[in-house]
Amino acid sequence: MTSPDTDETAPDRKSAGFKDRTRLAAAREQLLSAATPHERTERLSLIPADGRALAETVTSPTAVPGYERAAMDGWAVRARDTFGSSDRSPGLLRVADAEPQTAPETAVGPDSAVRVHTGSELPEGADAVVMIEHADKVGDDLEVFDAVTEGENVAPVGEDVSEDQQLFEPGHRLRPSDLGLLKSVGVDRVTAYERPTVGVIPTGEELVQDDPGPGEVIETNGLTVSQLVERWGGVPTYRNVVTDDEAALRAAIQRDLTKDIVVTTGGSSVGERDLIPEVVDELGEVLVHGVALKPGHPVALGIVEETPVVMLPGYPVAAIINAVQFLRPLVKYLGHFPDDAPPTTEAVLSRKIPSEPGVRTFARVKLDDVAEADETDPDRATATPTRASGSGVLSSVALADGWVAVPEEREGFDEGETVAVEHWEWSA
């Protein structure tokens, strides 16, 4: 922790500006290295557990199915009684029960057959099923036109899940299909990590929640970031706007040090009213201030009393891009969630995307329908950079389909190049 009162050699951030900006990957690594995942857990029933990260290995207490069952509609038989059956020389069996039941009560004896439907328990004595289309009931007899072997058309015990089979490891994020599997094996409660808590503090004396007057702006960053945190698996607390005052900002940050993460919006640059980095450095340590990405290079990252602090720029697009690049992986890391890459779509650029060497540029794009794609590759979509590209133009993100990340070593992408469009808002 440094301050002008205790260290006369400390750099003056406001006069230095952003001459040296940290590469995106290095900045993210510094942030995550300074953070520690929490180990709080809770016991949950299945529906509330949807989307949660497991804190323990889950194994199946039972086999599914727990009994041999018919895999086809047809007739349960002893396979050896059908040997030699064919279209030319049908086998003849006695119908012991012609009414299919979920749990047949009639056993299959020598040269007999019991009607079964898909999924029903195999009757005692049976070891195979003759498909219904391969047999005809004639009075009390059954003509069989195709021989079966032992186990044919039968789902064995444990075909789906075996007893004591490991289903999920710690850190696995439960999906709806996982919940169905857990219920099928008789698991109705799981132990999951608690969702990481995030204090979201919008800052700026010009911000209001509604009905802005001259010089005032409706607060949107805190709302957007809070909902993104919710989608990423965290528990946001959306605070009231804090004005550009050191004492007020200090109190707001200290109040939320009980959270796993503190995120602020606005006031992260080097202007006279950009006080957040100085306040964080007074309370703890600023790890990074200024990242080589566009839009949004004035982002700052810090740590106060072991609580990571993400200081997002005030321009809406810059705030969103930095939230995705820094806050999302931090929420995932602290909550033990897998940090999966966002889904992408390959597309052909309709216009050039310029970029500054050494800077990671995020260009917002619209995807044309495949029907309107390049005739030379009708299965590939076309990506068109949005005309409005300023970091304060919120509609350029809300109305885009995704963005194209231009790596630091490139001076942009040319028209006609194939690029990956990241659907960052589709990913959880």
C-alpha positions as CSV (number, residue, x, y, z in Angstrom):
1,M,0.0,0.0,0.0
2,T,1.4,3.4,-1.0
3,S,0.4,7.0,-0.5
4,P,2.2,10.4,-1.1
5,D,2.4,10.9,2.7
6,T,4.5,7.7,3.3
7,D,6.4,7.3,0.0
8,E,7.8,10.4,-1.7
9,T,8.9,8.2,-4.7
10,A,5.4,6.8,-5.4
11,P,4.4,7.4,-9.0
12,D,1.8,10.1,-9.7
13,R,-0.8,8.1,-11.7
14,K,-2.7,11.2,-12.8
15,S,0.4,12.9,-14.4
16,A,1.8,9.6,-15.7
17,G,-1.4,8.7,-17.6
18,F,-1.3,5.4,-19.4
19,K,2.1,5.4,-21.1
20,D,2.7,1.8,-20.1
21,R,-0.3,-0.4,-20.4
22,T,-0.4,-4.0,-19.2
23,R,-1.2,-6.7,-21.8
24,L,-4.7,-8.2,-21.2
25,A,-3.6,-11.8,-20.4
26,A,-0.9,-10.5,-17.9
27,A,-3.4,-8.2,-16.2
28,R,-6.0,-11.0,-15.9
29,E,-3.3,-13.3,-14.5
30,Q,-2.3,-10.7,-11.9
31,L,-5.9,-10.4,-10.7
32,L,-6.5,-14.1,-10.4
33,S,-3.2,-14.7,-8.7
34,A,-4.1,-12.2,-6.0
35,A,-7.5,-13.8,-5.4
36,T,-8.4,-17.0,-3.5
37,P,-11.5,-19.2,-4.1
38,H,-13.8,-19.4,-1.1
39,E,-14.6,-22.8,0.3
40,R,-18.1,-22.2,1.6
41,T,-20.6,-24.9,0.8
42,E,-24.3,-25.6,1.2
43,R,-26.6,-28.5,0.9
44,L,-29.3,-28.1,-1.8
45,S,-32.2,-29.9,-3.3
46,L,-32.1,-30.5,-7.0
47,I,-34.0,-27.5,-8.4
48,P,-32.0,-24.8,-6.5
49,A,-28.8,-26.7,-7.5
50,D,-29.3,-25.9,-11.2
51,G,-26.2,-24.0,-12.4
52,R,-24.3,-24.5,-9.2
53,A,-20.7,-25.9,-8.9
54,L,-20.5,-29.2,-7.0
55,A,-18.3,-29.3,-3.9
56,E,-18.0,-33.1,-3.7
57,T,-17.9,-36.1,-5.9
58,V,-21.3,-37.6,-6.7
59,T,-21.7,-41.3,-7.2
60,S,-24.7,-43.4,-8.0
61,P,-26.2,-45.3,-5.0
62,T,-28.1,-47.6,-7.3
63,A,-28.0,-49.1,-10.8
64,V,-30.3,-47.7,-13.6
65,P,-32.2,-49.7,-14.6
66,G,-32.3,-51.8,-11.4
67,Y,-33.8,-54.7,-13.3
68,E,-33.6,-56.2,-16.8
69,R,-36.1,-54.5,-19.0
70,A,-37.5,-54.9,-22.5
71,A,-35.7,-52.7,-25.1
72,M,-38.5,-53.2,-27.7
73,D,-42.2,-53.8,-27.8
74,G,-42.7,-57.5,-28.3
75,W,-42.7,-60.9,-26.6
76,A,-40.5,-62.0,-23.7
77,V,-39.2,-65.5,-24.3
78,R,-36.4,-68.0,-23.6
79,A,-34.0,-67.5,-26.5
80,R,-33.4,-71.2,-26.9
81,D,-37.1,-71.8,-27.5
82,T,-36.8,-69.7,-30.7
83,F,-33.9,-71.4,-32.3
84,G,-34.6,-72.4,-35.9
85,S,-37.5,-70.0,-36.3
86,S,-37.7,-68.3,-39.7
87,D,-40.2,-66.8,-42.2
88,R,-40.4,-70.2,-43.9
89,S,-40.6,-72.2,-40.7
90,P,-42.1,-70.2,-37.9
91,G,-41.5,-71.3,-34.3
92,L,-44.6,-72.0,-32.2
93,L,-44.9,-70.8,-28.6
94,R,-47.8,-70.7,-26.1
95,V,-49.0,-67.2,-25.2
96,A,-48.8,-67.2,-21.4
97,D,-50.0,-63.6,-21.1
98,A,-51.1,-61.3,-24.0
99,E,-51.5,-58.1,-21.9
100,P,-48.3,-56.0,-21.5
101,Q,-47.6,-54.8,-18.0
102,T,-44.9,-52.6,-16.4
103,A,-44.0,-55.4,-14.0
104,P,-45.3,-58.7,-15.5
105,E,-46.6,-61.2,-12.9
106,T,-46.6,-64.2,-15.3
107,A,-43.3,-66.0,-15.6
108,V,-42.0,-67.3,-18.9
109,G,-41.7,-71.1,-18.9
110,P,-40.5,-73.5,-21.6
111,D,-42.0,-72.8,-25.0
112,S,-44.1,-69.8,-23.8
113,A,-44.2,-66.1,-24.3
114,V,-45.4,-63.0,-22.4
115,R,-46.3,-59.7,-24.0
116,V,-44.0,-56.8,-23.0
117,H,-43.6,-53.2,-24.0
118,T,-40.5,-51.0,-24.2
119,G,-39.2,-50.3,-20.7
120,S,-41.2,-52.9,-18.8
121,E,-39.5,-55.3,-16.5
122,L,-38.5,-58.6,-18.1
123,P,-40.7,-61.5,-16.7
124,E,-39.1,-64.1,-14.6
125,G,-37.6,-66.9,-16.8
126,A,-37.2,-64.7,-19.9
127,D,-33.8,-63.9,-21.4
128,A,-34.7,-62.2,-24.7
129,V,-37.5,-60.3,-26.5
130,V,-38.9,-61.1,-29.9
131,M,-39.8,-57.8,-31.6
132,I,-43.6,-57.5,-32.2
133,E,-43.2,-57.2,-35.9
134,H,-41.4,-60.6,-36.0
135,A,-44.3,-62.6,-34.5
136,D,-48.0,-63.1,-34.9
137,K,-50.5,-64.1,-32.3
138,V,-52.8,-66.8,-33.6
139,G,-55.4,-67.7,-31.0
140,D,-53.5,-68.9,-27.9
141,D,-50.3,-69.5,-29.9
142,L,-47.5,-67.2,-31.1
143,E,-45.8,-67.7,-34.4
144,V,-42.2,-66.5,-34.3
145,F,-40.5,-65.6,-37.6
146,D,-37.1,-64.7,-36.3
147,A,-34.8,-66.5,-33.8
148,V,-33.3,-64.4,-31.0
149,T,-30.2,-64.9,-28.9
150,E,-29.8,-64.6,-25.2
151,G,-29.9,-60.9,-24.2
152,E,-31.3,-59.7,-27.5
153,N,-33.6,-56.7,-27.2
154,V,-33.0,-56.6,-23.5
155,A,-31.6,-53.7,-21.5
156,P,-29.4,-55.2,-18.7
157,V,-29.2,-54.1,-15.1
158,G,-27.1,-50.9,-15.0
159,E,-27.1,-50.3,-18.7
160,D,-27.6,-46.5,-18.1
161,V,-25.8,-46.2,-14.8
162,S,-24.0,-48.8,-12.7
163,E,-24.1,-48.9,-8.9
164,D,-21.3,-46.8,-7.3
165,Q,-20.5,-45.2,-10.7
166,Q,-18.9,-41.8,-10.4
167,L,-21.2,-39.3,-12.0
168,F,-19.7,-35.8,-11.4
169,E,-16.5,-34.4,-9.9
170,P,-16.1,-31.3,-7.7
171,G,-16.3,-28.1,-9.7
172,H,-18.8,-29.5,-12.2
173,R,-21.5,-27.0,-12.9
174,L,-24.9,-28.7,-12.9
175,R,-27.1,-28.6,-16.0
176,P,-30.8,-29.5,-16.2
177,S,-29.9,-32.8,-17.8
178,D,-27.6,-33.5,-14.9
179,L,-30.4,-32.9,-12.5
180,G,-32.5,-35.5,-14.3
181,L,-29.7,-38.0,-14.1
182,L,-29.3,-37.4,-10.3
183,K,-33.0,-37.9,-9.8
184,S,-33.0,-41.1,-11.8
185,V,-30.5,-42.7,-9.5
186,G,-32.2,-41.5,-6.3
187,V,-29.9,-38.5,-5.4
188,D,-32.2,-35.7,-4.3
189,R,-29.7,-33.4,-2.5
190,V,-26.1,-32.3,-3.4
191,T,-23.4,-30.2,-1.7
192,A,-22.4,-27.2,-3.8
193,Y,-20.2,-24.2,-3.4
194,E,-22.0,-21.1,-2.3
195,R,-22.2,-18.5,-5.1
196,P,-19.6,-15.8,-4.8
197,T,-21.0,-12.4,-3.6
198,V,-20.2,-9.2,-5.5
199,G,-20.8,-5.7,-4.4
200,V,-21.5,-3.5,-7.4
201,I,-20.9,0.2,-6.8
202,P,-21.7,2.7,-9.5
203,T,-19.9,6.0,-9.1
204,G,-20.2,9.5,-10.5
205,E,-21.8,12.8,-9.4
206,E,-23.6,13.1,-12.7
207,L,-25.5,9.7,-12.4
208,V,-29.2,9.4,-11.6
209,Q,-31.5,6.5,-11.7
210,D,-34.2,8.2,-13.8
211,D,-35.5,11.6,-15.2
212,P,-32.1,13.1,-15.9
213,G,-31.7,16.9,-16.0
214,P,-29.1,18.9,-17.9
215,G,-25.6,17.4,-17.3
216,E,-27.1,14.3,-15.7
217,V,-26.9,10.7,-17.1
218,I,-29.0,7.7,-16.3
219,E,-27.0,5.0,-14.4
220,T,-26.8,1.8,-16.5
221,N,-23.4,0.3,-15.8
222,G,-24.3,-1.0,-12.3
223,L,-27.5,-2.5,-13.6
224,T,-25.8,-4.2,-16.5
225,V,-22.9,-5.5,-14.5
226,S,-25.2,-6.8,-11.7
227,Q,-27.2,-8.8,-14.2
228,L,-24.0,-10.2,-15.8
229,V,-22.8,-11.3,-12.4
230,E,-26.1,-13.1,-11.8
231,R,-25.8,-14.8,-15.2
232,W,-22.2,-15.8,-14.5
233,G,-23.1,-17.5,-11.2
234,G,-22.5,-14.8,-8.6
235,V,-24.8,-13.0,-6.2
236,P,-24.7,-9.2,-6.9
237,T,-25.7,-6.4,-4.5
238,Y,-26.4,-3.4,-6.7
239,R,-25.6,-0.3,-4.6
240,N,-26.9,3.2,-4.9
241,V,-24.7,5.7,-6.8
242,V,-21.7,7.0,-4.9
243,T,-20.6,10.6,-5.7
244,D,-17.0,11.5,-6.6
245,D,-15.8,12.1,-3.1
246,E,-12.9,10.3,-1.5
247,A,-14.5,9.8,1.9
248,A,-17.8,8.5,0.3
249,L,-15.9,6.1,-2.0
250,R,-13.7,4.8,0.8
251,A,-16.7,4.1,2.9
252,A,-18.5,2.3,0.0
253,I,-15.6,0.1,-0.7
254,Q,-15.0,-0.7,3.0
255,R,-18.7,-1.6,3.4
256,D,-18.5,-4.2,0.7
257,L,-15.2,-5.9,1.9
258,T,-17.6,-8.5,3.4
259,K,-18.2,-9.6,-0.3
260,D,-16.0,-11.9,-2.3
261,I,-15.5,-9.2,-4.9
262,V,-16.0,-5.5,-5.1
263,V,-16.6,-3.9,-8.5
264,T,-16.9,-0.2,-9.2
265,T,-18.1,1.5,-12.4
266,G,-16.7,4.9,-13.4
267,G,-13.9,7.0,-12.0
268,S,-11.1,4.6,-13.0
269,S,-9.1,6.9,-15.4
270,V,-6.7,9.7,-14.5
271,G,-8.9,12.8,-14.5
272,E,-9.5,15.1,-11.6
273,R,-12.7,13.2,-10.6
274,D,-11.2,9.7,-11.2
275,L,-10.6,8.9,-7.5
276,I,-11.2,5.2,-7.3
277,P,-7.7,4.0,-8.0
278,E,-6.2,6.3,-5.4
279,V,-8.8,5.3,-2.8
280,V,-8.1,1.6,-3.4
281,D,-4.3,2.2,-3.3
282,E,-4.8,3.9,0.1
283,L,-6.8,1.0,1.4
284,G,-4.8,-1.8,-0.2
285,E,-2.9,-2.1,-3.5
286,V,-3.6,-1.3,-7.1
287,L,-2.2,-4.3,-9.1
288,V,-2.9,-2.9,-12.6
289,H,-4.0,0.5,-13.9
290,G,-4.3,0.7,-17.6
291,V,-4.6,-2.3,-19.9
292,A,-3.8,-2.6,-23.6
293,L,-7.3,-3.2,-24.8
294,K,-9.8,-1.1,-26.7
295,P,-12.2,0.2,-25.8
296,G,-11.7,0.4,-22.1
297,H,-8.0,0.8,-21.4
298,P,-8.5,2.9,-18.1
299,V,-9.6,-0.2,-16.2
300,A,-7.9,-0.8,-12.8
301,L,-7.5,-3.9,-10.7
302,G,-6.7,-4.1,-7.1
303,I,-6.8,-5.9,-3.8
304,V,-8.0,-4.7,-0.4
305,E,-7.9,-6.9,2.7
306,E,-7.7,-10.0,0.4
307,T,-10.8,-8.8,-1.5
308,P,-10.3,-8.3,-5.2
309,V,-11.5,-4.9,-6.5
310,V,-12.3,-4.5,-10.2
311,M,-12.5,-0.8,-11.2
312,L,-14.4,-0.6,-14.5
313,P,-14.4,2.5,-16.7
314,G,-17.5,4.7,-16.9
315,Y,-18.2,4.4,-20.6
316,P,-20.8,1.7,-21.0
317,V,-19.2,-0.3,-23.8
318,A,-15.8,-0.1,-22.0
319,A,-17.4,-1.3,-18.7
320,I,-19.0,-4.3,-20.4
321,I,-15.9,-5.4,-22.3
322,N,-13.8,-5.2,-19.1
323,A,-16.4,-6.9,-17.1
324,V,-16.3,-9.8,-19.5
325,Q,-12.5,-9.9,-19.6
326,F,-11.8,-9.5,-15.9
327,L,-15.0,-9.8,-13.7
328,R,-16.3,-12.9,-15.4
329,P,-13.2,-15.1,-14.9
330,L,-12.9,-13.8,-11.4
331,V,-16.5,-14.8,-10.5
332,K,-15.8,-18.2,-12.1
333,Y,-12.6,-18.7,-10.3
334,L,-13.8,-17.7,-6.8
335,G,-17.0,-19.7,-7.2
336,H,-15.2,-22.9,-8.5
337,F,-17.1,-22.7,-11.8
338,P,-15.5,-23.8,-15.1
339,D,-14.4,-20.8,-17.1
340,D,-15.6,-22.0,-20.5
341,A,-14.9,-19.9,-23.5
342,P,-17.9,-18.2,-25.1
343,P,-19.5,-19.8,-28.1
344,T,-18.3,-18.5,-31.5
345,T,-19.5,-18.3,-35.1
346,E,-17.1,-18.2,-38.0
347,A,-17.9,-15.4,-40.4
348,V,-16.5,-13.5,-43.3
349,L,-15.8,-9.8,-42.6
350,S,-17.7,-7.4,-44.9
351,R,-15.5,-4.5,-43.9
352,K,-12.0,-4.0,-42.5
353,I,-11.4,-3.9,-38.8
354,P,-8.5,-1.6,-37.9
355,S,-6.5,-2.1,-34.7
356,E,-3.4,-0.7,-33.0
357,P,-0.5,-3.0,-32.7
358,G,0.1,-4.2,-29.1
359,V,-3.6,-3.6,-28.2
360,R,-6.4,-6.2,-28.0
361,T,-9.3,-4.6,-29.9
362,F,-12.9,-5.7,-29.5
363,A,-15.0,-4.8,-32.5
364,R,-18.7,-5.1,-32.3
365,V,-20.3,-6.8,-35.3
366,K,-23.7,-7.8,-36.7
367,L,-24.1,-11.2,-38.3
368,D,-26.1,-11.5,-41.5
369,D,-28.3,-14.4,-42.1
370,V,-26.6,-17.4,-43.7
371,A,-28.9,-16.9,-46.7
372,E,-27.2,-13.5,-47.2
373,A,-23.7,-14.9,-46.9
374,D,-20.9,-14.9,-49.4
375,E,-22.0,-16.9,-52.5
376,T,-18.6,-18.6,-52.5
377,D,-19.4,-20.2,-49.2
378,P,-23.1,-20.2,-48.6
379,D,-22.8,-22.0,-45.2
380,R,-20.7,-19.2,-43.7
381,A,-22.3,-16.0,-42.3
382,T,-21.1,-12.4,-42.9
383,A,-19.9,-10.2,-40.0
384,T,-20.4,-6.5,-40.4
385,P,-18.7,-4.1,-37.9
386,T,-21.2,-1.7,-36.4
387,R,-21.0,1.9,-37.6
388,A,-21.3,3.3,-34.1
389,S,-18.1,2.1,-32.4
390,G,-17.5,4.6,-29.6
391,S,-17.0,3.3,-26.1
392,G,-20.0,5.4,-24.9
393,V,-22.4,4.1,-27.5
394,L,-24.3,1.4,-25.5
395,S,-26.6,0.5,-28.4
396,S,-23.6,-0.7,-30.4
397,V,-23.3,-3.6,-27.9
398,A,-27.0,-4.2,-27.3
399,L,-27.8,-4.3,-31.0
400,A,-24.7,-6.3,-32.0
401,D,-24.6,-10.1,-32.2
402,G,-21.1,-10.3,-30.7
403,W,-17.6,-9.0,-31.1
404,V,-14.4,-9.9,-32.9
405,A,-11.3,-9.8,-30.7
406,V,-8.3,-8.6,-32.7
407,P,-5.1,-10.0,-31.1
408,E,-2.2,-7.7,-30.1
409,E,0.1,-8.9,-32.8
410,R,-2.4,-7.9,-35.6
411,E,-3.0,-4.5,-37.2
412,G,-6.6,-5.4,-37.7
413,F,-8.5,-7.8,-40.0
414,D,-9.0,-7.2,-43.7
415,E,-12.3,-7.3,-45.5
416,G,-13.0,-10.9,-46.6
417,E,-11.0,-12.5,-43.8
418,T,-12.7,-15.3,-41.8
419,V,-13.0,-14.3,-38.1
420,A,-14.5,-15.8,-35.0
421,V,-17.4,-13.8,-33.6
422,E,-17.7,-14.3,-29.8
423,H,-21.2,-14.5,-28.5
424,W,-20.1,-13.3,-25.0
425,E,-23.7,-12.7,-23.9
426,W,-24.8,-16.2,-24.8
427,S,-22.4,-17.8,-22.3
428,A,-23.1,-18.3,-18.7
